[in-house]
Amino acid sequence: MGIDPDEFLRELDYQADLDPNGSLEDNKYQIRNDLPSEYKLAVELLYGAKPPFFLSEALKEFQTLRGEIENSRVFKDRTRAVSGFISLSGDRPIE
C-alpha cells in the first residue's frame, strides 16, 4: 500500500498554494518559500534536486555567513547594488 503519485503531487501543489495559471518561476519560488519543510524534503527526494536558489536568497545567505550588520554601510551598499541588478534583470535563479 502506498501513495498514488498524482495524489502526492496534488498535495504538494496544495501545500505550496500554487496558482495553476502561475508561471514556472512563480511556482518554483512558492515551492521554495511556502512549502512546509517536511514537504520540501519530499520534493527534493521526488525530483532529485533542490528547488533553485535565487539571487535575493544568495545575498541574504552571504550577508548572514559574513556576519554583516544590517545597519552597516557595507550591508546597505551590497543590498542596494544587488537590488539594482535584480530590478533590471529580475530575481534570477543561480545555476
Backbone atoms as SQL, in Angstrom:
CREATE TABLE atoms (id INTEGER PRIMARY KEY, chain TEXT, resi INTEGER, resn TEXT, atom TEXT, x REAL, y REAL, z REAL);
INSERT INTO atoms VALUES
  (1, 'A', 1, 'MET', 'N', 0.849, -1.177, 0.000),
  (2, 'A', 1, 'MET', 'CA', 0.000, 0.000, 0.000),
  (3, 'A', 1, 'MET', 'C', 0.893, 1.238, 0.000),
  (4, 'A', 2, 'GLY', 'N', 0.615, 2.160, -0.879),
  (5, 'A', 2, 'GLY', 'CA', 1.419, 3.376, -0.984),
  (6, 'A', 2, 'GLY', 'C', 0.559, 4.551, -1.394),
  (7, 'A', 3, 'ILE', 'N', 1.225, 5.620, -1.656),
  (8, 'A', 3, 'ILE', 'CA', 0.547, 6.852, -2.075),
  (9, 'A', 3, 'ILE', 'C', 0.551, 6.907, -3.599),
  (10, 'A', 4, 'ASP', 'N', -0.564, 7.281, -4.160),
  (11, 'A', 4, 'ASP', 'CA', -0.657, 7.480, -5.590),
  (12, 'A', 4, 'ASP', 'C', 0.184, 8.705, -5.958),
  (13, 'A', 5, 'PRO', 'N', 1.116, 8.587, -6.929),
  (14, 'A', 5, 'PRO', 'CA', 1.985, 9.717, -7.266),
  (15, 'A', 5, 'PRO', 'C', 1.225, 10.985, -7.661),
  (16, 'A', 6, 'ASP', 'N', 0.142, 10.837, -8.421),
  (17, 'A', 6, 'ASP', 'CA', -0.630, 12.024, -8.815),
  (18, 'A', 6, 'ASP', 'C', -1.265, 12.699, -7.605),
  (19, 'A', 7, 'GLU', 'N', -1.757, 11.894, -6.673),
  (20, 'A', 7, 'GLU', 'CA', -2.338, 12.447, -5.453),
  (21, 'A', 7, 'GLU', 'C', -1.272, 13.162, -4.630),
  (22, 'A', 8, 'PHE', 'N', -0.086, 12.584, -4.588),
  (23, 'A', 8, 'PHE', 'CA', 1.017, 13.195, -3.853),
  (24, 'A', 8, 'PHE', 'C', 1.392, 14.553, -4.468),
  (25, 'A', 9, 'LEU', 'N', 1.476, 14.618, -5.798),
  (26, 'A', 9, 'LEU', 'CA', 1.804, 15.878, -6.462),
  (27, 'A', 9, 'LEU', 'C', 0.723, 16.926, -6.223),
  (28, 'A', 10, 'ARG', 'N', -0.534, 16.514, -6.221),
  (29, 'A', 10, 'ARG', 'CA', -1.623, 17.459, -5.915),
  (30, 'A', 10, 'ARG', 'C', -1.499, 17.979, -4.490),
  (31, 'A', 11, 'GLU', 'N', -1.099, 17.107, -3.568),
  (32, 'A', 11, 'GLU', 'CA', -0.905, 17.525, -2.178),
  (33, 'A', 11, 'GLU', 'C', 0.242, 18.541, -2.078),
  (34, 'A', 12, 'LEU', 'N', 1.316, 18.320, -2.813),
  (35, 'A', 12, 'LEU', 'CA', 2.420, 19.287, -2.818),
  (36, 'A', 12, 'LEU', 'C', 1.969, 20.636, -3.362),
  (37, 'A', 13, 'ASP', 'N', 1.205, 20.616, -4.458),
  (38, 'A', 13, 'ASP', 'CA', 0.671, 21.862, -5.020),
  (39, 'A', 13, 'ASP', 'C', -0.215, 22.575, -4.005),
  (40, 'A', 14, 'TYR', 'N', -1.041, 21.799, -3.310),
  (41, 'A', 14, 'TYR', 'CA', -1.934, 22.380, -2.303),
  (42, 'A', 14, 'TYR', 'C', -1.139, 22.988, -1.153),
  (43, 'A', 15, 'GLN', 'N', -0.140, 22.256, -0.663),
  (44, 'A', 15, 'GLN', 'CA', 0.654, 22.739, 0.467),
  (45, 'A', 15, 'GLN', 'C', 1.427, 24.011, 0.111),
  (46, 'A', 16, 'ALA', 'N', 1.872, 24.131, -1.131),
  (47, 'A', 16, 'ALA', 'CA', 2.614, 25.320, -1.568),
  (48, 'A', 16, 'ALA', 'C', 1.678, 26.424, -2.026),
  (49, 'A', 17, 'ASP', 'N', 0.367, 26.135, -2.092),
  (50, 'A', 17, 'ASP', 'CA', -0.635, 27.100, -2.544),
  (51, 'A', 17, 'ASP', 'C', -0.289, 27.626, -3.935),
  (52, 'A', 18, 'LEU', 'N', 0.016, 26.686, -4.848),
  (53, 'A', 18, 'LEU', 'CA', 0.401, 27.060, -6.199),
  (54, 'A', 18, 'LEU', 'C', -0.795, 27.540, -7.002),
  (55, 'A', 19, 'ASP', 'N', -0.543, 28.521, -7.845),
  (56, 'A', 19, 'ASP', 'CA', -1.549, 29.016, -8.775),
  (57, 'A', 19, 'ASP', 'C', -1.436, 28.196, -10.047),
  (58, 'A', 20, 'PRO', 'N', -2.499, 27.466, -10.440),
  (59, 'A', 20, 'PRO', 'CA', -2.389, 26.631, -11.637),
  (60, 'A', 20, 'PRO', 'C', -2.093, 27.445, -12.899),
  (61, 'A', 21, 'ASN', 'N', -2.416, 28.734, -12.884),
  (62, 'A', 21, 'ASN', 'CA', -2.147, 29.592, -14.036),
  (63, 'A', 21, 'ASN', 'C', -0.859, 30.392, -13.856),
  (64, 'A', 22, 'GLY', 'N', -0.148, 30.166, -12.750),
  (65, 'A', 22, 'GLY', 'CA', 1.078, 30.909, -12.471),
  (66, 'A', 22, 'GLY', 'C', 2.236, 30.455, -13.335),
  (67, 'A', 23, 'SER', 'N', 3.228, 31.312, -13.443),
  (68, 'A', 23, 'SER', 'CA', 4.410, 30.981, -14.237),
  (69, 'A', 23, 'SER', 'C', 5.258, 29.944, -13.498),
  (70, 'A', 24, 'LEU', 'N', 6.123, 29.308, -14.231),
  (71, 'A', 24, 'LEU', 'CA', 7.018, 28.311, -13.650),
  (72, 'A', 24, 'LEU', 'C', 7.911, 28.956, -12.593),
  (73, 'A', 25, 'GLU', 'N', 8.403, 30.166, -12.870),
  (74, 'A', 25, 'GLU', 'CA', 9.258, 30.873, -11.916),
  (75, 'A', 25, 'GLU', 'C', 8.510, 31.163, -10.622),
  (76, 'A', 26, 'ASP', 'N', 7.256, 31.644, -10.747),
  (77, 'A', 26, 'ASP', 'CA', 6.454, 31.942, -9.551),
  (78, 'A', 26, 'ASP', 'C', 6.209, 30.683, -8.739),
  (79, 'A', 27, 'ASN', 'N', 5.886, 29.592, -9.427),
  (80, 'A', 27, 'ASN', 'CA', 5.621, 28.338, -8.727),
  (81, 'A', 27, 'ASN', 'C', 6.876, 27.799, -8.044),
  (82, 'A', 28, 'LYS', 'N', 8.029, 27.910, -8.698),
  (83, 'A', 28, 'LYS', 'CA', 9.279, 27.470, -8.075),
  (84, 'A', 28, 'LYS', 'C', 9.566, 28.301, -6.831),
  (85, 'A', 29, 'TYR', 'N', 9.304, 29.602, -6.927),
  (86, 'A', 29, 'TYR', 'CA', 9.537, 30.485, -5.786),
  (87, 'A', 29, 'TYR', 'C', 8.616, 30.095, -4.623),
  (88, 'A', 30, 'GLN', 'N', 7.343, 29.811, -4.936),
  (89, 'A', 30, 'GLN', 'CA', 6.402, 29.417, -3.887),
  (90, 'A', 30, 'GLN', 'C', 6.794, 28.094, -3.255),
  (91, 'A', 31, 'ILE', 'N', 7.244, 27.152, -4.067),
  (92, 'A', 31, 'ILE', 'CA', 7.679, 25.870, -3.521),
  (93, 'A', 31, 'ILE', 'C', 8.859, 26.091, -2.589),
  (94, 'A', 32, 'ARG', 'N', 9.766, 26.960, -2.993),
  (95, 'A', 32, 'ARG', 'CA', 10.965, 27.232, -2.187),
  (96, 'A', 32, 'ARG', 'C', 10.618, 27.912, -0.864),
  (97, 'A', 33, 'ASN', 'N', 9.625, 28.811, -0.872),
  (98, 'A', 33, 'ASN', 'CA', 9.361, 29.634, 0.305),
  (99, 'A', 33, 'ASN', 'C', 8.117, 29.256, 1.099),
  (100, 'A', 34, 'ASP', 'N', 7.107, 28.698, 0.453),
  (101, 'A', 34, 'ASP', 'CA', 5.831, 28.482, 1.122),
  (102, 'A', 34, 'ASP', 'C', 5.559, 27.039, 1.524),
  (103, 'A', 35, 'LEU', 'N', 6.388, 26.136, 1.073),
  (104, 'A', 35, 'LEU', 'CA', 6.161, 24.727, 1.368),
  (105, 'A', 35, 'LEU', 'C', 6.724, 24.387, 2.742),
  (106, 'A', 36, 'PRO', 'N', 5.942, 23.696, 3.591),
  (107, 'A', 36, 'PRO', 'CA', 6.478, 23.271, 4.890),
  (108, 'A', 36, 'PRO', 'C', 7.726, 22.406, 4.694),
  (109, 'A', 37, 'SER', 'N', 8.630, 22.436, 5.656),
  (110, 'A', 37, 'SER', 'CA', 9.934, 21.779, 5.495),
  (111, 'A', 37, 'SER', 'C', 9.831, 20.290, 5.189),
  (112, 'A', 38, 'GLU', 'N', 8.880, 19.598, 5.801),
  (113, 'A', 38, 'GLU', 'CA', 8.780, 18.160, 5.530),
  (114, 'A', 38, 'GLU', 'C', 8.365, 17.888, 4.079),
  (115, 'A', 39, 'TYR', 'N', 7.620, 18.819, 3.492),
  (116, 'A', 39, 'TYR', 'CA', 7.240, 18.674, 2.090),
  (117, 'A', 39, 'TYR', 'C', 8.401, 19.066, 1.176),
  (118, 'A', 40, 'LYS', 'N', 9.228, 20.031, 1.609),
  (119, 'A', 40, 'LYS', 'CA', 10.402, 20.397, 0.816),
  (120, 'A', 40, 'LYS', 'C', 11.314, 19.183, 0.658),
  (121, 'A', 41, 'LEU', 'N', 11.494, 18.441, 1.729),
  (122, 'A', 41, 'LEU', 'CA', 12.312, 17.234, 1.664),
  (123, 'A', 41, 'LEU', 'C', 11.711, 16.238, 0.680),
  (124, 'A', 42, 'ALA', 'N', 10.399, 16.106, 0.692),
  (125, 'A', 42, 'ALA', 'CA', 9.729, 15.194, -0.235),
  (126, 'A', 42, 'ALA', 'C', 9.953, 15.632, -1.688),
  (127, 'A', 43, 'VAL', 'N', 9.899, 16.929, -1.942),
  (128, 'A', 43, 'VAL', 'CA', 10.140, 17.442, -3.297),
  (129, 'A', 43, 'VAL', 'C', 11.568, 17.128, -3.723),
  (130, 'A', 44, 'GLU', 'N', 12.528, 17.337, -2.817),
  (131, 'A', 44, 'GLU', 'CA', 13.918, 17.037, -3.140),
  (132, 'A', 44, 'GLU', 'C', 14.098, 15.558, -3.462),
  (133, 'A', 45, 'LEU', 'N', 13.449, 14.701, -2.677),
  (134, 'A', 45, 'LEU', 'CA', 13.554, 13.263, -2.922),
  (135, 'A', 45, 'LEU', 'C', 12.851, 12.868, -4.217),
  (136, 'A', 46, 'LEU', 'N', 11.710, 13.498, -4.493),
  (137, 'A', 46, 'LEU', 'CA', 10.938, 13.166, -5.685),
  (138, 'A', 46, 'LEU', 'C', 11.653, 13.600, -6.960),
  (139, 'A', 47, 'TYR', 'N', 12.147, 14.822, -6.975),
  (140, 'A', 47, 'TYR', 'CA', 12.753, 15.362, -8.187),
  (141, 'A', 47, 'TYR', 'C', 14.261, 15.174, -8.240),
  (142, 'A', 48, 'GLY', 'N', 14.860, 14.772, -7.135),
  (143, 'A', 48, 'GLY', 'CA', 16.283, 14.517, -7.132),
  (144, 'A', 48, 'GLY', 'C', 17.156, 15.752, -7.034),
  (145, 'A', 49, 'ALA', 'N', 16.555, 16.900, -6.860),
  (146, 'A', 49, 'ALA', 'CA', 17.339, 18.130, -6.750),
  (147, 'A', 49, 'ALA', 'C', 16.557, 19.158, -5.945),
  (148, 'A', 50, 'LYS', 'N', 17.281, 20.070, -5.365),
  (149, 'A', 50, 'LYS', 'CA', 16.641, 21.134, -4.612),
  (150, 'A', 50, 'LYS', 'C', 16.043, 22.157, -5.576),
  (151, 'A', 51, 'PRO', 'N', 15.001, 22.859, -5.128),
  (152, 'A', 51, 'PRO', 'CA', 14.485, 23.945, -5.957),
  (153, 'A', 51, 'PRO', 'C', 15.588, 24.984, -6.167),
  (154, 'A', 52, 'PRO', 'N', 15.479, 25.796, -7.203),
  (155, 'A', 52, 'PRO', 'CA', 16.558, 26.745, -7.498),
  (156, 'A', 52, 'PRO', 'C', 16.791, 27.740, -6.362),
  (157, 'A', 53, 'PHE', 'N', 18.028, 28.183, -6.262),
  (158, 'A', 53, 'PHE', 'CA', 18.446, 29.166, -5.275),
  (159, 'A', 53, 'PHE', 'C', 18.495, 30.509, -5.996),
  (160, 'A', 54, 'PHE', 'N', 17.701, 31.473, -5.542),
  (161, 'A', 54, 'PHE', 'CA', 17.593, 32.749, -6.230),
  (162, 'A', 54, 'PHE', 'C', 18.622, 33.750, -5.709),
  (163, 'A', 55, 'LEU', 'N', 18.915, 34.761, -6.530),
  (164, 'A', 55, 'LEU', 'CA', 19.909, 35.771, -6.205),
  (165, 'A', 55, 'LEU', 'C', 19.600, 36.490, -4.897),
  (166, 'A', 56, 'SER', 'N', 18.330, 36.829, -4.668),
  (167, 'A', 56, 'SER', 'CA', 17.967, 37.521, -3.425),
  (168, 'A', 56, 'SER', 'C', 18.258, 36.646, -2.205),
  (169, 'A', 57, 'GLU', 'N', 18.028, 35.358, -2.333),
  (170, 'A', 57, 'GLU', 'CA', 18.316, 34.434, -1.235),
  (171, 'A', 57, 'GLU', 'C', 19.825, 34.296, -1.034),
  (172, 'A', 58, 'ALA', 'N', 20.563, 34.305, -2.140),
  (173, 'A', 58, 'ALA', 'CA', 22.015, 34.203, -2.048),
  (174, 'A', 58, 'ALA', 'C', 22.592, 35.417, -1.323),
  (175, 'A', 59, 'LEU', 'N', 22.047, 36.586, -1.593),
  (176, 'A', 59, 'LEU', 'CA', 22.508, 37.793, -0.907),
  (177, 'A', 59, 'LEU', 'C', 22.285, 37.675, 0.594),
  (178, 'A', 60, 'LYS', 'N', 21.091, 37.276, 0.989),
  (179, 'A', 60, 'LYS', 'CA', 20.788, 37.135, 2.415),
  (180, 'A', 60, 'LYS', 'C', 21.704, 36.108, 3.072),
  (181, 'A', 61, 'GLU', 'N', 21.904, 34.983, 2.404),
  (182, 'A', 61, 'GLU', 'CA', 22.762, 33.923, 2.941),
  (183, 'A', 61, 'GLU', 'C', 24.203, 34.410, 3.069),
  (184, 'A', 62, 'PHE', 'N', 24.686, 35.107, 2.046),
  (185, 'A', 62, 'PHE', 'CA', 26.047, 35.638, 2.062),
  (186, 'A', 62, 'PHE', 'C', 26.232, 36.610, 3.225),
  (187, 'A', 63, 'GLN', 'N', 25.278, 37.525, 3.376),
  (188, 'A', 63, 'GLN', 'CA', 25.385, 38.522, 4.442),
  (189, 'A', 63, 'GLN', 'C', 25.312, 37.871, 5.823),
  (190, 'A', 64, 'THR', 'N', 24.515, 36.844, 5.953),
  (191, 'A', 64, 'THR', 'CA', 24.425, 36.121, 7.220),
  (192, 'A', 64, 'THR', 'C', 25.746, 35.412, 7.531),
  (193, 'A', 65, 'LEU', 'N', 26.288, 34.726, 6.542),
  (194, 'A', 65, 'LEU', 'CA', 27.538, 33.998, 6.745),
  (195, 'A', 65, 'LEU', 'C', 28.717, 34.938, 7.015),
  (196, 'A', 66, 'ARG', 'N', 28.695, 36.102, 6.404),
  (197, 'A', 66, 'ARG', 'CA', 29.747, 37.085, 6.632),
  (198, 'A', 66, 'ARG', 'C', 29.573, 37.815, 7.958),
  (199, 'A', 67, 'GLY', 'N', 28.383, 37.709, 8.535),
  (200, 'A', 67, 'GLY', 'CA', 28.118, 38.387, 9.798),
  (201, 'A', 67, 'GLY', 'C', 27.963, 39.888, 9.633),
  (202, 'A', 68, 'GLU', 'N', 27.502, 40.304, 8.465),
  (203, 'A', 68, 'GLU', 'CA', 27.326, 41.732, 8.221),
  (204, 'A', 68, 'GLU', 'C', 26.172, 42.265, 9.066),
  (205, 'A', 69, 'ILE', 'N', 26.398, 43.407, 9.644),
  (206, 'A', 69, 'ILE', 'CA', 25.388, 44.054, 10.478),
  (207, 'A', 69, 'ILE', 'C', 24.451, 44.849, 9.583),
  (208, 'A', 70, 'GLU', 'N', 23.153, 44.727, 9.849),
  (209, 'A', 70, 'GLU', 'CA', 22.138, 45.304, 8.973),
  (210, 'A', 70, 'GLU', 'C', 22.271, 46.817, 8.792),
  (211, 'A', 71, 'ASN', 'N', 22.731, 47.519, 9.789),
  (212, 'A', 71, 'ASN', 'CA', 22.844, 48.975, 9.684),
  (213, 'A', 71, 'ASN', 'C', 24.197, 49.438, 9.164),
  (214, 'A', 72, 'SER', 'N', 25.093, 48.497, 8.852),
  (215, 'A', 72, 'SER', 'CA', 26.430, 48.889, 8.393),
  (216, 'A', 72, 'SER', 'C', 26.383, 49.389, 6.950),
  (217, 'A', 73, 'ARG', 'N', 27.371, 50.168, 6.615),
  (218, 'A', 73, 'ARG', 'CA', 27.457, 50.722, 5.259),
  (219, 'A', 73, 'ARG', 'C', 27.651, 49.609, 4.225),
  (220, 'A', 74, 'VAL', 'N', 28.505, 48.636, 4.550),
  (221, 'A', 74, 'VAL', 'CA', 28.764, 47.523, 3.622),
  (222, 'A', 74, 'VAL', 'C', 27.471, 46.764, 3.328),
  (223, 'A', 75, 'PHE', 'N', 26.703, 46.482, 4.367),
  (224, 'A', 75, 'PHE', 'CA', 25.427, 45.769, 4.215),
  (225, 'A', 75, 'PHE', 'C', 24.493, 46.557, 3.300),
  (226, 'A', 76, 'LYS', 'N', 24.351, 47.849, 3.572),
  (227, 'A', 76, 'LYS', 'CA', 23.444, 48.693, 2.778),
  (228, 'A', 76, 'LYS', 'C', 23.927, 48.824, 1.337),
  (229, 'A', 77, 'ASP', 'N', 25.235, 49.026, 1.134),
  (230, 'A', 77, 'ASP', 'CA', 25.773, 49.154, -0.225),
  (231, 'A', 77, 'ASP', 'C', 25.588, 47.872, -1.025),
  (232, 'A', 78, 'ARG', 'N', 25.878, 46.742, -0.392),
  (233, 'A', 78, 'ARG', 'CA', 25.731, 45.460, -1.085),
  (234, 'A', 78, 'ARG', 'C', 24.261, 45.200, -1.429),
  (235, 'A', 79, 'THR', 'N', 23.370, 45.492, -0.482),
  (236, 'A', 79, 'THR', 'CA', 21.935, 45.295, -0.713),
  (237, 'A', 79, 'THR', 'C', 21.455, 46.189, -1.850),
  (238, 'A', 80, 'ARG', 'N', 21.897, 47.450, -1.861),
  (239, 'A', 80, 'ARG', 'CA', 21.487, 48.388, -2.907),
  (240, 'A', 80, 'ARG', 'C', 21.986, 47.922, -4.276),
  (241, 'A', 81, 'ALA', 'N', 23.234, 47.457, -4.348),
  (242, 'A', 81, 'ALA', 'CA', 23.799, 47.008, -5.621),
  (243, 'A', 81, 'ALA', 'C', 23.054, 45.787, -6.163),
  (244, 'A', 82, 'VAL', 'N', 22.828, 44.809, -5.303),
  (245, 'A', 82, 'VAL', 'CA', 22.141, 43.594, -5.749),
  (246, 'A', 82, 'VAL', 'C', 20.680, 43.898, -6.075),
  (247, 'A', 83, 'SER', 'N', 20.033, 44.747, -5.289),
  (248, 'A', 83, 'SER', 'CA', 18.642, 45.127, -5.565),
  (249, 'A', 83, 'SER', 'C', 18.532, 45.845, -6.899),
  (250, 'A', 84, 'GLY', 'N', 19.515, 46.699, -7.216),
  (251, 'A', 84, 'GLY', 'CA', 19.529, 47.371, -8.521),
  (252, 'A', 84, 'GLY', 'C', 19.648, 46.384, -9.662),
  (253, 'A', 85, 'PHE', 'N', 20.521, 45.400, -9.486),
  (254, 'A', 85, 'PHE', 'CA', 20.680, 44.364, -10.507),
  (255, 'A', 85, 'PHE', 'C', 19.385, 43.573, -10.672),
  (256, 'A', 86, 'ILE', 'N', 18.768, 43.202, -9.546),
  (257, 'A', 86, 'ILE', 'CA', 17.513, 42.435, -9.597),
  (258, 'A', 86, 'ILE', 'C', 16.414, 43.244, -10.264),
  (259, 'A', 87, 'SER', 'N', 16.365, 44.557, -10.022),
  (260, 'A', 87, 'SER', 'CA', 15.322, 45.387, -10.636),
  (261, 'A', 87, 'SER', 'C', 15.480, 45.431, -12.154),
  (262, 'A', 88, 'LEU', 'N', 16.708, 45.284, -12.648),
  (263, 'A', 88, 'LEU', 'CA', 16.942, 45.294, -14.092),
  (264, 'A', 88, 'LEU', 'C', 16.745, 43.936, -14.733),
  (265, 'A', 89, 'SER', 'N', 17.203, 42.888, -14.062),
  (266, 'A', 89, 'SER', 'CA', 17.197, 41.563, -14.692),
  (267, 'A', 89, 'SER', 'C', 16.198, 40.585, -14.084),
  (268, 'A', 90, 'GLY', 'N', 15.633, 40.930, -12.944),
  (269, 'A', 90, 'GLY', 'CA', 14.729, 40.009, -12.249),
  (270, 'A', 90, 'GLY', 'C', 15.501, 39.173, -11.239),
  (271, 'A', 91, 'ASP', 'N', 14.782, 38.604, -10.308),
  (272, 'A', 91, 'ASP', 'CA', 15.391, 37.761, -9.283),
  (273, 'A', 91, 'ASP', 'C', 15.624, 36.391, -9.882),
  (274, 'A', 92, 'ARG', 'N', 16.806, 36.209, -10.452),
  (275, 'A', 92, 'ARG', 'CA', 17.108, 35.029, -11.246),
  (276, 'A', 92, 'ARG', 'C', 17.659, 33.891, -10.391),
  (277, 'A', 93, 'PRO', 'N', 17.369, 32.665, -10.798),
  (278, 'A', 93, 'PRO', 'CA', 17.958, 31.529, -10.083),
  (279, 'A', 93, 'PRO', 'C', 19.449, 31.427, -10.379),
  (280, 'A', 94, 'ILE', 'N', 20.186, 30.966, -9.399),
  (281, 'A', 94, 'ILE', 'CA', 21.625, 30.773, -9.563),
  (282, 'A', 94, 'ILE', 'C', 21.828, 29.325, -9.973),
  (283, 'A', 95, 'GLU', 'N', 22.486, 29.123, -11.084),
  (284, 'A', 95, 'GLU', 'CA', 22.689, 27.765, -11.595),
  (285, 'A', 95, 'GLU', 'C', 24.134, 27.380, -11.550);
